[in-house]
Amino acid sequence: MYNNMGPQPGMPMHQGIPQPGMPMHPAIPQPSPSEYVQSNISRYFSDPQYYFQVNDQYVRNKLKIVLFPFLHRGHWTRISEPVGGRLSYKPPIYDINAPDLYIPLMAFGTYVVLAGLSLGLYGKFSPEALNWLFVKGMVGWFLQVMLLKISLLSLGSGEAPLLDIVAYAGYTFTGLCLAVLFAEARSYDSSRHHYLLIFVALAQFPLLIWLGNISVNWLF
């Protein structure tokens, strides 16, 4: 009456019947170790060349925004574009709101030079003092990066690229250069040394604009 003959000869026992240890769903392909490492690196780090794609016009406009943000009349959001199926941002040369590392590095070097000249005018300059200025500047830069990172984590936005945070923290040195210049101007006297310091300090800004013509190929 019923077909209870069981499996026919030659028919596999497991056909159509899930066996113990067999996956119930098709296996999901896993990324290779190299792809996993690359995805995690790109998650927190960006291409360093991206931050040096600048020109003279960008340097001038960016310095205006950094030093006089209240004069900025445009938007503050970055320009996004799809690249390789994912969302990316345009480089600094095409977006004034994009972070760069060119201005922070130049501003940091200018700050060290101005602070060293200031020490020399007061007879306190030495190679050890210049090295100490460099170390203090780097430590201050690092602390600013950590402060920004902690602030982003507390706001739930801790996945920002590290070099973005380094760039934003480095813009502080542009203001420090002006602070050193104004500090020397306040202690102005008729000494020729102060004339020399003011001349050198003022020459830094045209130098930064001129260096803005350096292409990425020079840096890499």
C-alpha positions in Angstrom: 0.0 0.0 0.0 2.8 2.4 0.9 6.2 2.6 -0.7 8.3 1.8 2.3 10.9 0.0 0.4 13.6 2.4 1.6 16.6 3.6 -0.5 17.1 1.9 -3.8 20.4 0.2 -4.6 22.9 2.6 -6.0 21.1 5.6 -4.5 23.2 7.6 -2.0 21.8 7.6 1.5 22.2 11.4 2.0 20.5 12.5 -1.2 18.0 15.2 -0.4 18.5 14.7 3.4 20.7 17.0 5.4 23.4 15.1 7.2 25.0 16.0 10.5 27.9 18.5 10.1 26.7 19.6 6.7 26.1 23.4 6.3 22.5 24.4 6.0 23.3 27.4 3.8 25.8 28.0 1.1 29.2 29.2 2.4 29.9 32.9 2.3 33.2 33.7 0.6 35.7 35.2 3.1 38.2 37.9 2.1 41.8 36.9 1.9 44.1 38.1 4.8 45.7 40.7 2.5 42.4 42.1 1.5 41.3 42.2 5.1 44.4 44.1 6.2 44.2 46.5 3.3 40.5 47.3 4.1 41.4 48.0 7.7 44.4 50.2 6.8 42.3 52.2 4.3 39.6 52.5 6.9 41.8 54.6 9.2 44.6 55.8 6.8 44.3 57.6 3.5 46.7 57.9 0.6 49.4 60.3 1.8 49.7 61.8 -1.7 46.1 63.0 -1.4 47.1 65.5 1.3 49.8 67.1 -0.9 47.7 67.8 -4.0 47.7 71.6 -3.6 48.6 74.6 -5.6 49.3 78.3 -4.9 45.6 79.3 -5.1 44.6 76.7 -2.6 47.4 77.7 -0.2 46.3 81.3 -0.3 42.6 80.6 0.2 43.3 78.0 2.9 45.5 80.4 4.9 42.7 82.9 4.8 40.2 80.4 6.1 42.6 79.1 8.8 43.6 82.6 10.0 40.3 84.4 9.4 37.5 81.9 9.4 34.9 84.6 10.1 35.5 86.0 6.6 34.7 82.7 4.9 31.4 83.1 3.0 31.2 79.6 1.3 30.0 76.3 2.7 32.0 74.2 5.2 31.2 70.7 3.9 33.6 68.7 1.8 32.8 67.7 -1.8 32.3 64.0 -2.3 32.5 61.9 -5.4 32.1 58.1 -6.2 35.3 56.3 -6.8 35.5 52.6 -7.4 32.0 52.0 -6.2 32.5 53.8 -2.9 32.1 57.3 -1.7 35.3 59.4 -1.6 36.3 63.1 -1.3 37.9 65.4 -3.8 41.6 66.3 -3.1 42.5 69.7 -1.6 43.3 71.2 -5.0 39.6 70.9 -6.0 38.1 71.4 -2.5 39.1 74.3 -0.2 37.5 72.5 2.7 39.6 69.3 2.3 42.4 68.9 4.8 46.0 68.9 3.6 49.4 68.3 5.2 51.4 70.8 3.2 50.4 73.9 5.1 50.7 72.2 8.6 54.2 70.9 7.8 55.3 74.3 6.4 53.7 76.1 9.4 55.4 73.8 11.8 58.8 74.4 10.2 58.2 78.2 10.2 57.2 78.1 13.9 60.4 76.3 14.8 62.5 78.8 12.8 60.8 81.9 14.3 61.0 80.5 17.8 64.7 79.8 17.3 65.3 83.3 16.0 63.5 84.7 19.0 65.8 82.7 21.3 68.8 84.0 19.3 67.8 87.6 19.7 67.8 87.2 23.5 71.1 85.3 23.5 69.6 82.0 24.5 70.0 80.1 21.2 71.8 76.8 21.1 71.4 73.5 19.0 69.9 71.9 22.1 67.4 74.6 22.6 66.3 74.3 18.9 66.0 70.5 19.3 63.9 71.1 22.4 61.6 73.4 20.5 61.2 70.8 17.8 60.4 68.1 20.3 57.9 70.3 22.2 56.2 71.2 18.9 55.9 67.5 18.0 54.5 66.6 21.4 52.0 69.4 21.2 50.9 68.3 17.8 50.5 64.7 19.1 48.5 65.8 22.1 46.2 67.8 19.8 45.6 64.7 17.6 44.8 62.6 20.7 42.4 65.3 21.9 40.6 65.5 18.6 40.5 61.7 18.4 38.9 61.4 21.9 36.4 64.1 21.0 35.3 62.2 17.9 35.0 59.0 19.8 32.9 60.7 22.4 30.6 61.9 19.6 30.4 58.5 18.0 32.5 59.5 14.9 35.8 57.8 15.7 36.4 56.3 12.3 37.8 59.5 10.7 41.1 58.9 8.8 44.1 59.5 11.1 45.8 61.8 8.6 42.7 64.0 8.5 43.0 64.5 12.2 46.7 65.1 11.9 46.1 67.8 9.3 43.4 69.6 11.2 45.6 69.6 14.4 48.6 70.9 12.4 46.7 74.1 11.3 47.3 75.4 14.8 50.9 76.2 13.9 49.8 78.9 11.5 48.3 80.8 14.4 51.4 80.1 16.5 53.6 81.8 13.9 51.5 84.9 14.2 51.7 84.7 17.9 55.5 84.6 17.9 55.5 87.5 15.5 53.2 89.6 17.6 55.1 88.8 20.8 58.2 90.2 19.3 56.4 93.2 18.0 55.2 94.0 21.5 58.7 93.9 22.9 59.8 96.2 20.0 62.8 98.5 20.5 65.2 100.2 18.2 67.5 97.2 18.0 68.5 96.1 14.5 67.9 92.5 15.7 64.2 93.2 16.0 64.1 94.7 12.5 65.7 91.5 11.2 63.2 89.3 13.0 60.2 91.2 11.7 61.6 91.1 8.2 62.2 87.3 8.4 58.8 86.7 9.9 57.0 88.7 7.2 59.0 86.9 4.5 57.7 83.5 5.6 54.2 84.1 4.2 55.3 85.0 0.6 57.6 82.0 0.9 54.7 79.7 1.8 52.7 81.1 -1.2 55.7 80.5 -3.5 56.2 77.0 -2.2 52.6 76.4 -3.1 53.8 76.0 -6.7 55.6 72.8 -5.7 53.9 69.8 -7.4 53.3 66.4 -5.9 55.9 64.9 -8.1 58.6 66.9 -6.2 57.4 65.4 -2.9 57.0 61.8 -4.0 
